[in-house]
Amino acid sequence: MNSIQERATQILKDTYGEASEFREGQLEAITAVVNKEKTLVIQKTGWGKSIVYFIATKILRERGAGPTIIISPLLALMHNQIEAAEKLGLNVVTINSNNRDDWEAIYASFHTVDAIIVSPEKLSNTEFIDKLSTVSDIEMVVVDEAHSISDWGHDFRPDYQRIVYLLKSFPDHIAILGTTATANDRVIQDIKDQLGDLNVFRGDLIRDNISIQVNPSQSKVERLAFITDALTRHPFLSENQGIIYCLTKKECDSVTDFLIQNGISAARYYSGVQNEFSEDISEAMLNDFHTGATRVIVSTVKLGMGYDKSDIGFVIHFQLPQNLIAYYQQIGRAGRDGSSALAILLHGDEDEEIIKSFIDSANKDPELLQQILEIIGDSKDGLKRNEILQHFNLSVTKLSAVLKYLFVHNYIYMEKNKYYLNPKQPFDAARNAHVQQQLNMTRLAELDNLKRFISYDGCYMKFIADELDAPDVKERCGICVHCRGRQFVTLSEDNPYLEPAKDYKNKLHGVIAPRKRWSNNKKIDDNLQFREGWTYTVDPYSPIGRRFMLEREQGHFSDKTVTTISQFLKEHIEANDIDVIVGVPSMRRPDLISDLAKKIADQHGIQYDEEALLKTAKGVSQRDMHNSMMQEQNVRDYLKVNQAEFIQEKNVLLIDDLVDSRWTMTVAASLLLEQGAAHVYPFALVNTGSSD
């Protein structure tokens, strides 16, 4: 046994007890890293990848090396890593948005600490890079969740590709370690292409303690009732902590609120979750779950990579994951202590549409990239994001993602919030077109594999391992529903939560808050803003939402819908002294809204003004406009005030079928208010707005 292995073994036993032993592959990986071999460790969740880089760090520090740089994707993961490092007696610092006030002190400690944990986004921060460049004896860089460096990785993050440029600034002899649980052959090759030839330590990926169950397709009501019943009455699920994954923030809110209403301790977790004081409380929510104060966390994929709570008993997917590799990563949050755990996958017919929208939003069209580069290049003084936005029918989110892509690939650079073309990095349109085509094909193929998985009748875990090109020789996990020949949590037709779930989903009413600024960022005068309005439902996939959307598509709202809407609006009409109702002219079917508005006015015995707002042009659907400037202008192009005498000094109820960006309501209300309306209150049947 060489000295590296002896020292590593001693560190392990000193930390975790004399009986402690390395798992298969850990000691070999530590030895490779300390010997400065470029190394990629692909092992299932809970295997102990952090043990490898922290023991390697300790040995290198004892040999005179400087601090290890650990690139880590999530704040929650950073907390776990610091706890693991402290057990080994390592002094570790992290730089993130939560400790901004301490950055100067942390920078000053770079020469004395054992490891520096940093997010990939920090690699584009010039101050951080300048401070790091003063540390001359760095001998190890760790890329945690290394699949994110690859275009083909399920959690691809553009900032991870800054790592390649960072490594070029270090001597060739430094140790490089990548770790992940989810890398198939294509991802491994891409990581090698970017980081150089790697010594790959790849273990079996079949988890023999996670039992997988996939339910048949269910409506949202059925899924909500199933989860609530299971968490209340199932012996295992009712006694353990777990995670419920949803595709969107909206769904996280819906599921969380229903569970809380039915006595289940639950909290939502996603980027930007706020309390009533508009404070971000996502980390506080996660801490309550980590300490056991909250039993169930309902999360987007933000809680996917690397989160380490050893005693999570179950993972339930309310909707399909984006692909099977992401699914394996997410169910790996459960059973990390080796105890038995359940993974239950629920799904419905709306999931595929949402996933395809994610695939579409991830696409970086080479022609669009070229056009953006040309516009930036034509400006000698640089352009701000919104100055670029006005040239394209893109959402702010989409443009920001495209600019990030161009930035991390050095096609552009930033100075004082302005973008400039980098003449030293020519854009290869042909290569980008090829990559994007291959990516789209891959993502659609992954979706097809996911659809095969949910109807598969063999071992679920083996199916996933094969998708990951894992070396497992076992043909069966032995514990999924097909291997066991029975469901773990049965679907009950007399579920007591079915009616409450239906009632809840049908009463997901919402508000329409007024916009405060025009698309050019100028303030909207108070006297031109509508008052807070209402939507009957915020979920187009709820039973009532589906009915509304179907009738809308058929071009006629039923008497049942008219009655439902009229009853809902009764208290609002009375409370706000509504004098007159105005319908927003439909671009597709001119009579659709006018008929609905007139019937509601008749039922309440108030005036309906069918000529207050008229179309001036055919117009384009607001759903086809992707940013505020385009959306506002589109409404102004097709809408005008016609006759205003009936709305003078009157309180107006402004009715539309859908509300999304709120620009139709904003412009229409301002036109009515300019013509003398006292107040305008908007109402829409369905809110189809952002569900990210």
ZAFIMAR-569300 format. One line per 8 residues: number of its first residue (from 1); for each residue x, y, z of C-alpha. Coordinates in nm, 3 decimals. Layout:
NUM = X/Y/Z  ... $
This chain:
1 = 0.000/0.000/0.000  0.146/0.337/-0.100  0.154/0.644/0.125  -0.145/0.812/-0.041  -0.366/0.512/0.029  -0.234/0.478/0.385  -0.294/0.845/0.462  -0.639/0.844/0.300 $
9 = -0.743/0.539/0.502  -0.619/0.694/0.825  -0.813/1.016/0.757  -1.128/0.814/0.693  -1.096/0.616/1.017  -1.004/0.925/1.223  -1.317/1.098/1.095  -1.578/0.824/1.079 $
17 = -1.444/0.559/1.318  -1.203/0.264/1.309  -1.461/0.037/1.148  -1.503/0.270/0.849  -1.405/0.145/0.505  -1.398/0.307/0.164  -1.666/0.213/-0.084  -1.549/0.043/-0.400 $
25 = -1.366/0.295/-0.618  -1.329/0.576/-0.360  -0.969/0.504/-0.261  -0.864/0.453/-0.623  -1.019/0.786/-0.720  -0.847/0.968/-0.430  -0.513/0.820/-0.535  -0.560/0.927/-0.896 $
33 = -0.650/1.282/-0.797  -0.358/1.325/-0.557  -0.130/1.193/-0.833  -0.263/1.479/-1.051  -0.450/1.259/-1.296  -0.752/1.417/-1.464  -1.039/1.219/-1.319  -1.414/1.179/-1.373 $
41 = -1.614/0.996/-1.105  -1.959/0.872/-1.210  -2.131/0.708/-0.916  -2.486/0.684/-0.791  -2.619/0.936/-0.543  -2.518/0.865/-0.185  -2.197/0.687/-0.292  -1.981/0.956/-0.132 $
49 = -1.824/1.162/-0.409  -1.748/1.449/-0.169  -1.533/1.210/0.038  -1.306/1.176/-0.264  -1.237/1.543/-0.318  -1.221/1.643/0.048  -0.978/1.368/0.150  -0.773/1.443/-0.162 $
57 = -0.777/1.811/-0.061  -0.658/1.727/0.290  -0.367/1.519/0.158  -0.266/1.782/-0.098  -0.280/2.055/0.168  -0.054/1.846/0.393  0.188/1.831/0.101  0.196/2.209/0.068 $
65 = -0.068/2.271/-0.196  -0.289/2.576/-0.191  -0.669/2.571/-0.160  -0.888/2.350/-0.375  -1.140/2.526/-0.599  -1.479/2.350/-0.590  -1.734/2.460/-0.851  -2.078/2.375/-0.717 $
73 = -2.417/2.452/-0.872  -2.653/2.503/-0.579  -2.655/2.697/-0.254  -2.816/2.403/-0.074  -2.540/2.176/-0.204  -2.275/2.422/-0.084  -2.414/2.399/0.270  -2.392/2.018/0.255 $
81 = -2.035/2.037/0.127  -1.925/2.270/0.406  -2.070/2.035/0.667  -1.887/1.739/0.510  -1.560/1.934/0.499  -1.584/2.040/0.863  -1.607/1.673/0.969  -1.266/1.625/0.811 $
89 = -1.124/1.931/0.985  -1.106/2.138/0.670  -1.150/2.515/0.667  -1.381/2.589/0.374  -1.534/2.914/0.252  -1.807/2.977/0.000  -1.898/3.286/-0.198  -2.264/3.332/-0.283 $
97 = -2.542/3.590/-0.288  -2.632/3.520/0.077  -2.295/3.631/0.217  -2.230/3.931/-0.007  -2.146/4.150/0.293  -1.859/3.916/0.382  -1.697/3.892/0.040  -1.399/4.116/0.120 $
105 = -1.311/3.912/0.430  -1.354/3.589/0.231  -1.131/3.716/-0.048  -0.867/3.804/0.212  -0.877/3.443/0.341  -0.802/3.282/0.005  -0.437/3.219/0.096  -0.517/3.038/0.421 $
113 = -0.832/2.829/0.363  -0.834/2.466/0.248  -1.106/2.499/-0.015  -1.310/2.767/-0.190  -1.662/2.668/-0.301  -1.805/2.888/-0.574  -2.094/2.878/-0.818  -2.017/2.857/-1.192 $
121 = -2.181/3.197/-1.240  -1.907/3.350/-1.024  -1.648/3.254/-1.283  -1.761/3.544/-1.501  -1.709/3.793/-1.215  -1.390/3.986/-1.282  -1.336/4.075/-0.916  -1.347/3.708/-0.814 $
129 = -1.110/3.605/-1.093  -0.869/3.888/-0.999  -0.866/3.776/-0.635  -0.822/3.413/-0.734  -0.528/3.497/-0.960  -0.330/3.612/-0.655  -0.335/3.254/-0.519  -0.037/3.095/-0.694 $
137 = -0.035/2.745/-0.543  -0.377/2.607/-0.645  -0.325/2.242/-0.737  -0.679/2.104/-0.755  -1.007/2.205/-0.923  -1.329/2.010/-0.861  -1.624/2.033/-1.100  -1.919/1.900/-0.903 $
145 = -2.224/1.786/-1.104  -1.990/1.777/-1.405  -2.265/1.670/-1.646  -2.372/2.035/-1.641  -2.064/2.124/-1.844  -2.199/1.933/-2.143  -2.454/2.051/-2.398  -2.596/1.700/-2.372 $
153 = -2.623/1.702/-1.993  -2.974/1.713/-1.850  -2.891/2.013/-1.629  -2.675/2.200/-1.882  -2.581/2.542/-1.749  -2.397/2.779/-1.982  -2.183/2.920/-1.700  -2.028/2.577/-1.655 $
161 = -1.851/2.629/-1.985  -1.660/2.916/-1.826  -1.473/2.641/-1.641  -1.281/2.556/-1.956  -1.148/2.911/-1.973  -1.066/2.910/-1.600  -0.862/2.589/-1.632  -0.659/2.740/-1.913 $
169 = -0.531/2.997/-1.662  -0.385/2.724/-1.438  -0.068/2.517/-1.495  -0.115/2.187/-1.679  -0.007/1.982/-1.378  -0.301/2.066/-1.148  -0.547/1.794/-1.046  -0.890/1.810/-1.213 $
177 = -1.180/1.609/-1.072  -1.531/1.595/-1.215  -1.811/1.423/-1.025  -2.165/1.331/-1.124  -2.427/1.061/-1.089  -2.574/1.115/-1.434  -2.352/1.097/-1.739  -2.412/0.865/-2.032 $
185 = -2.153/0.788/-2.299  -2.229/1.097/-2.504  -2.196/1.328/-2.201  -1.870/1.161/-2.095  -1.721/1.216/-2.439  -1.829/1.580/-2.442  -1.672/1.637/-2.097  -1.350/1.477/-2.224 $
193 = -1.355/1.700/-2.531  -1.370/2.006/-2.307  -1.149/1.908/-2.011  -0.906/1.672/-2.180  -0.864/1.296/-2.154  -1.000/1.175/-1.820  -0.950/0.871/-1.604  -1.312/0.756/-1.558 $
201 = -1.427/0.578/-1.242  -1.773/0.452/-1.325  -1.981/0.244/-1.090  -2.309/0.059/-1.105  -2.608/0.292/-1.097  -2.896/0.062/-1.002  -3.025/0.175/-0.662  -3.132/-0.136/-0.474 $
209 = -3.313/0.056/-0.200  -3.546/0.279/-0.405  -3.872/0.114/-0.512  -4.024/0.278/-0.821  -4.397/0.294/-0.896  -4.540/0.462/-1.207  -4.911/0.543/-1.198  -5.132/0.548/-1.510 $
217 = -5.218/0.888/-1.655  -5.436/1.086/-1.414  -5.600/1.427/-1.412  -5.457/1.690/-1.179  -5.752/1.636/-0.947  -5.684/1.263/-0.930  -5.314/1.318/-0.868  -5.380/1.570/-0.594 $
225 = -5.625/1.335/-0.424  -5.387/1.038/-0.460  -5.096/1.223/-0.301  -5.303/1.361/-0.014  -5.457/1.025/0.064  -5.118/0.850/0.046  -4.944/1.105/0.270  -5.229/1.078/0.519 $
233 = -5.301/0.706/0.536  -5.016/0.505/0.382  -4.803/0.358/0.667  -4.468/0.444/0.508  -4.546/0.776/0.340  -4.731/0.912/0.642  -4.431/0.858/0.868  -4.146/0.986/0.648 $
241 = -4.023/1.311/0.500  -4.021/1.348/0.127  -4.005/1.567/-0.183  -4.280/1.628/-0.438  -4.152/1.756/-0.773  -4.360/1.977/-1.004  -4.270/2.120/-1.344  -4.379/2.476/-1.265 $
249 = -4.387/2.722/-0.978  -4.763/2.756/-1.023  -4.812/2.386/-0.964  -4.583/2.394/-0.659  -4.810/2.659/-0.509  -5.126/2.465/-0.590  -5.005/2.133/-0.449  -4.856/2.292/-0.137 $
257 = -5.169/2.488/-0.051  -5.397/2.185/-0.089  -5.173/1.968/0.130  -5.164/2.237/0.400  -5.543/2.274/0.386  -5.567/1.901/0.457  -5.338/1.902/0.758  -5.011/1.796/0.595 $
265 = -4.695/1.985/0.689  -4.570/2.114/0.352  -4.373/2.404/0.204  -4.295/2.519/-0.150  -3.937/2.559/-0.273  -3.827/2.733/-0.592  -3.630/3.037/-0.705  -3.784/3.353/-0.567 $
273 = -4.052/3.211/-0.339  -4.162/3.505/-0.123  -4.354/3.580/0.193  -4.615/3.850/0.237  -4.338/4.109/0.273  -4.187/4.018/-0.067  -3.883/3.862/0.100  -3.716/3.557/-0.056 $
281 = -3.775/3.276/0.193  -3.667/2.977/-0.018  -3.362/2.904/0.197  -3.564/2.931/0.518  -3.817/2.686/0.372  -3.540/2.442/0.284  -3.384/2.475/0.628  -3.716/2.385/0.794 $
289 = -3.730/2.073/0.580  -3.370/1.987/0.654  -3.425/2.010/1.030  -3.750/1.813/1.018  -3.981/2.103/1.100  -4.152/2.053/0.761  -4.248/1.704/0.647  -4.295/1.760/0.272 $
297 = -4.116/2.001/0.039  -4.288/2.073/-0.293  -4.022/2.182/-0.539  -3.926/2.255/-0.895  -3.605/2.102/-1.026  -3.418/2.363/-0.822  -3.389/2.093/-0.556  -3.248/1.841/-0.802 $
305 = -2.871/1.832/-0.807  -2.667/1.729/-0.509  -2.904/1.809/-0.223  -2.795/1.580/0.061  -3.044/1.497/0.334  -2.978/1.137/0.424  -3.318/1.033/0.560  -3.560/1.138/0.284 $
313 = -3.806/0.850/0.259  -3.986/0.924/-0.067  -3.985/1.126/-0.386  -4.312/1.182/-0.573  -4.331/1.344/-0.915  -4.662/1.526/-0.961  -4.574/1.566/-1.330  -4.327/1.405/-1.566 $
321 = -3.961/1.499/-1.526  -3.794/1.652/-1.832  -3.612/1.326/-1.912  -3.511/0.997/-1.751  -3.163/1.115/-1.658  -3.313/1.405/-1.464  -3.557/1.158/-1.308  -3.271/0.939/-1.181 $
329 = -3.101/1.246/-1.035  -3.418/1.355/-0.856  -3.526/1.022/-0.710  -3.169/0.992/-0.586  -3.254/1.247/-0.317  -3.429/0.960/-0.136  -3.270/0.681/0.063  -2.922/0.826/0.073 $
337 = -2.865/0.659/0.412  -2.928/0.320/0.256  -3.276/0.280/0.403  -3.571/0.172/0.190  -3.736/0.453/-0.004  -4.024/0.502/-0.247  -4.026/0.686/-0.580  -4.372/0.739/-0.730 $
345 = -4.415/0.893/-1.074  -4.749/1.059/-1.154  -4.831/1.218/-1.487  -5.109/1.366/-1.697  -5.180/1.458/-2.056  -5.064/1.820/-2.015  -4.708/1.724/-1.918  -4.577/1.659/-2.269 $
353 = -4.687/2.006/-2.384  -4.500/2.168/-2.094  -4.183/1.964/-2.158  -4.191/2.051/-2.528  -4.216/2.418/-2.435  -3.901/2.375/-2.222  -3.725/2.212/-2.518  -3.829/2.496/-2.745 $
361 = -3.717/2.764/-2.499  -3.375/2.595/-2.467  -3.319/2.613/-2.841  -3.052/2.863/-2.954  -3.135/2.927/-3.319  -2.805/3.000/-3.501  -2.973/3.252/-3.731  -3.103/3.439/-3.427 $
369 = -2.758/3.429/-3.265  -2.608/3.572/-3.583  -2.866/3.851/-3.598  -2.806/3.948/-3.234  -2.430/3.954/-3.290  -2.476/4.177/-3.596  -2.691/4.425/-3.404  -2.440/4.438/-3.117 $
377 = -2.153/4.469/-3.365  -2.320/4.762/-3.543  -2.317/4.962/-3.218  -1.982/5.117/-3.129  -2.108/5.223/-2.786  -2.248/4.884/-2.688  -2.611/4.794/-2.621  -2.811/4.726/-2.307 $
385 = -3.035/4.421/-2.298  -3.358/4.616/-2.356  -3.199/4.799/-2.648  -3.142/4.460/-2.808  -3.486/4.333/-2.708  -3.672/4.592/-2.914  -3.538/4.433/-3.233  -3.668/4.083/-3.161 $
393 = -3.995/3.911/-3.077  -3.837/3.735/-2.778  -3.922/3.718/-2.411  -3.679/3.877/-2.167  -3.605/3.530/-2.031  -3.526/3.392/-2.376  -3.306/3.687/-2.474  -3.121/3.668/-2.142 $
401 = -3.050/3.299/-2.204  -2.922/3.372/-2.555  -2.699/3.656/-2.433  -2.566/3.428/-2.158  -2.482/3.166/-2.420  -2.298/3.420/-2.636  -2.120/3.560/-2.331  -1.988/3.233/-2.189 $
409 = -1.862/3.136/-2.535  -1.677/3.470/-2.559  -1.867/3.593/-2.866  -1.957/3.904/-2.666  -1.834/4.074/-2.351  -1.988/4.314/-2.099  -1.887/4.652/-1.962  -2.117/4.857/-1.737 $
417 = -2.431/4.658/-1.829  -2.365/4.694/-2.201  -2.285/4.418/-2.448  -2.003/4.448/-2.701  -1.895/4.221/-2.984  -1.571/4.032/-2.927  -1.387/4.057/-3.260  -1.136/3.793/-3.150 $
425 = -1.400/3.519/-3.136  -1.573/3.474/-3.474  -1.912/3.303/-3.472  -1.922/2.961/-3.639  -2.280/2.950/-3.765  -2.246/2.610/-3.931  -2.112/2.443/-3.616  -2.380/2.604/-3.397 $
433 = -2.652/2.497/-3.639  -2.526/2.138/-3.627  -2.509/2.137/-3.246  -2.859/2.281/-3.209  -3.004/2.032/-3.454  -2.844/1.744/-3.267  -2.960/1.882/-2.932  -3.320/1.911/-3.043 $
441 = -3.313/1.559/-3.184  -3.161/1.430/-2.859  -3.416/1.605/-2.637  -3.710/1.482/-2.842  -3.562/1.129/-2.835  -3.531/1.159/-2.457  -3.897/1.256/-2.439  -3.986/0.949/-2.645 $
449 = -3.781/0.731/-2.408  -3.963/0.885/-2.114  -4.297/0.797/-2.273  -4.175/0.440/-2.326  -4.069/0.427/-1.961  -4.411/0.516/-1.820  -4.572/0.231/-2.018  -4.288/-0.018/-1.960 $
457 = -4.367/-0.353/-1.798  -4.014/-0.456/-1.696  -3.769/-0.341/-1.428  -3.789/0.037/-1.405  -3.446/0.086/-1.247  -3.274/-0.129/-1.512  -3.448/0.076/-1.783  -3.298/0.394/-1.635 $
465 = -2.952/0.238/-1.592  -2.953/0.142/-1.959  -3.049/0.498/-2.053  -2.739/0.611/-1.863  -2.517/0.353/-2.036  -2.437/0.221/-1.687  -2.210/-0.086/-1.653  -2.460/-0.271/-1.430 $
473 = -2.483/-0.642/-1.504  -2.795/-0.694/-1.289  -3.106/-0.733/-1.502  -3.352/-0.648/-1.224  -3.353/-0.421/-0.921  -3.585/-0.668/-0.749  -3.786/-0.399/-0.571  -3.982/-0.192/-0.825 $
481 = -4.353/-0.263/-0.876  -4.287/-0.490/-1.173  -4.014/-0.683/-0.997  -4.239/-0.723/-0.693  -4.555/-0.777/-0.895  -4.768/-0.533/-0.696  -4.834/-0.165/-0.643  -4.695/-0.014/-0.326 $
489 = -4.956/0.261/-0.301  -5.284/0.155/-0.458  -5.520/0.380/-0.653  -5.853/0.391/-0.475  -6.174/0.472/-0.660  -6.336/0.584/-0.334  -6.051/0.822/-0.245  -6.203/1.064/0.010 $
497 = -6.001/1.355/-0.130  -6.136/1.337/-0.487  -6.428/1.575/-0.434  -6.228/1.819/-0.215  -5.950/1.820/-0.478  -6.198/1.887/-0.757  -6.360/2.165/-0.559  -6.018/2.313/-0.478 $
505 = -5.896/2.301/-0.838  -6.217/2.458/-0.962  -6.183/2.748/-0.719  -5.827/2.850/-0.798  -5.940/3.206/-0.857  -5.678/3.471/-0.918  -5.626/3.845/-0.925  -5.513/4.068/-1.210 $
513 = -5.272/4.323/-1.072  -5.228/4.648/-1.265  -4.907/4.714/-1.452  -4.719/5.014/-1.315  -4.500/5.089/-1.619  -4.529/5.093/-1.997  -4.300/4.871/-2.198  -4.054/5.161/-2.241 $
521 = -4.029/5.166/-1.858  -4.211/5.498/-1.825  -4.456/5.512/-1.535  -4.822/5.461/-1.616  -5.013/5.750/-1.463  -5.227/5.640/-1.171  -5.540/5.767/-1.343  -5.468/5.540/-1.642 $
529 = -5.421/5.220/-1.442  -5.700/4.969/-1.398  -5.801/4.861/-1.048  -5.714/4.511/-0.931  -5.929/4.262/-1.119  -6.004/3.890/-1.113  -5.969/3.562/-1.303  -6.201/3.271/-1.248 $
537 = -5.912/3.022/-1.264  -5.534/3.033/-1.279  -5.517/2.672/-1.404  -5.626/2.601/-1.763  -5.584/2.228/-1.690  -5.827/2.222/-1.396  -6.171/2.074/-1.472  -6.329/2.418/-1.500 $
545 = -6.029/2.551/-1.694  -6.053/2.268/-1.946  -6.423/2.338/-1.994  -6.363/2.708/-2.053  -6.078/2.641/-2.298  -6.282/2.382/-2.492  -6.582/2.613/-2.525  -6.353/2.897/-2.626 $
553 = -6.207/2.679/-2.902  -6.560/2.587/-3.014  -6.647/2.958/-3.034  -6.937/2.962/-2.787  -6.967/2.972/-2.409  -7.246/2.752/-2.272  -7.530/2.871/-2.054  -7.367/2.675/-1.770 $
561 = -7.047/2.877/-1.811  -7.236/3.204/-1.831  -7.416/3.120/-1.505  -7.092/3.015/-1.336  -6.918/3.339/-1.436  -7.217/3.554/-1.352  -7.242/3.408/-1.002  -6.870/3.458/-0.945 $
569 = -6.886/3.822/-1.055  -7.197/3.907/-0.852  -7.013/4.012/-0.535  -6.748/4.202/-0.733  -7.009/4.391/-0.934  -7.194/4.488/-0.618  -6.885/4.571/-0.410  -6.737/4.798/-0.678 $
577 = -7.059/4.962/-0.800  -7.012/4.844/-1.159  -7.223/5.056/-1.395  -7.135/4.918/-1.736  -6.972/4.611/-1.890  -6.735/4.627/-2.187  -6.600/4.326/-2.372  -6.255/4.316/-2.531 $
585 = -6.303/4.243/-2.904  -6.172/3.897/-2.985  -5.915/3.882/-3.264  -6.020/3.531/-3.368  -6.395/3.534/-3.306  -6.547/3.885/-3.286  -6.868/3.774/-3.113  -6.719/3.538/-2.853 $
593 = -6.657/3.792/-2.574  -6.934/4.032/-2.672  -7.194/3.756/-2.638  -7.058/3.652/-2.298  -7.036/4.010/-2.171  -7.387/4.097/-2.290  -7.540/3.792/-2.117  -7.364/3.875/-1.789 $
601 = -7.482/4.236/-1.812  -7.840/4.119/-1.874  -7.830/3.883/-1.573  -7.720/4.167/-1.346  -7.945/4.431/-1.499  -7.662/4.666/-1.589  -7.566/4.833/-1.914  -7.355/4.657/-2.179 $
609 = -7.162/4.882/-2.419  -7.074/4.678/-2.727  -6.911/4.965/-2.918  -6.684/5.119/-2.657  -6.388/4.917/-2.787  -6.347/4.815/-3.150  -6.086/4.636/-3.357  -5.900/4.851/-3.608 $
617 = -5.706/4.568/-3.768  -5.691/4.190/-3.774  -5.407/4.185/-3.524  -5.192/3.899/-3.403  -5.257/3.678/-3.104  -5.088/3.811/-2.794  -4.959/3.457/-2.734  -4.743/3.504/-3.045 $
625 = -4.585/3.818/-2.902  -4.301/3.737/-2.663  -4.195/4.060/-2.499  -4.363/4.364/-2.349  -4.275/4.605/-2.629  -4.423/4.379/-2.893  -4.726/4.293/-2.679  -4.813/4.654/-2.598 $
633 = -4.772/4.767/-2.959  -4.976/4.474/-3.089  -5.273/4.579/-2.874  -5.240/4.943/-2.977  -5.237/4.837/-3.342  -5.570/4.653/-3.330  -5.771/4.825/-3.055  -5.936/5.168/-3.035 $
641 = -6.206/5.351/-2.837  -6.513/5.410/-3.049  -6.795/5.577/-2.853  -6.732/5.697/-2.500  -7.059/5.856/-2.390  -7.184/5.547/-2.205  -6.870/5.512/-1.992  -6.835/5.872/-1.877 $
649 = -6.768/5.874/-1.500  -6.881/5.510/-1.485  -6.720/5.209/-1.317  -6.644/4.964/-1.598  -6.611/4.585/-1.581  -6.375/4.494/-1.867  -6.419/4.129/-1.975  -6.185/3.906/-2.177 $
657 = -6.156/3.529/-2.213  -5.784/3.496/-2.132  -5.522/3.703/-1.955  -5.153/3.636/-1.998  -4.915/3.931/-2.024  -5.185/4.180/-1.904  -5.104/4.415/-2.192  -5.447/4.381/-2.353 $
665 = -5.613/4.477/-2.025  -5.357/4.751/-1.958  -5.396/4.925/-2.295  -5.774/4.874/-2.317  -5.826/5.013/-1.967  -5.606/5.316/-2.035  -5.807/5.395/-2.348  -6.135/5.378/-2.155 $
673 = -5.996/5.586/-1.869  -5.865/5.848/-2.112  -6.221/5.879/-2.244  -6.366/5.949/-1.900  -6.435/5.617/-1.730  -6.417/5.651/-1.351  -6.255/5.314/-1.280  -6.190/4.997/-1.481 $
681 = -6.195/4.648/-1.327  -6.066/4.367/-1.552  -6.196/4.011/-1.551  -6.083/3.704/-1.750  -6.202/3.348/-1.738  -5.854/3.193/-1.740  -5.508/3.317/-1.648  -5.268/3.148/-1.889 $
689 = -4.971/3.356/-1.777  -4.622/3.239/-1.691  -4.607/2.899/-1.525  -4.229/2.875/-1.492 $
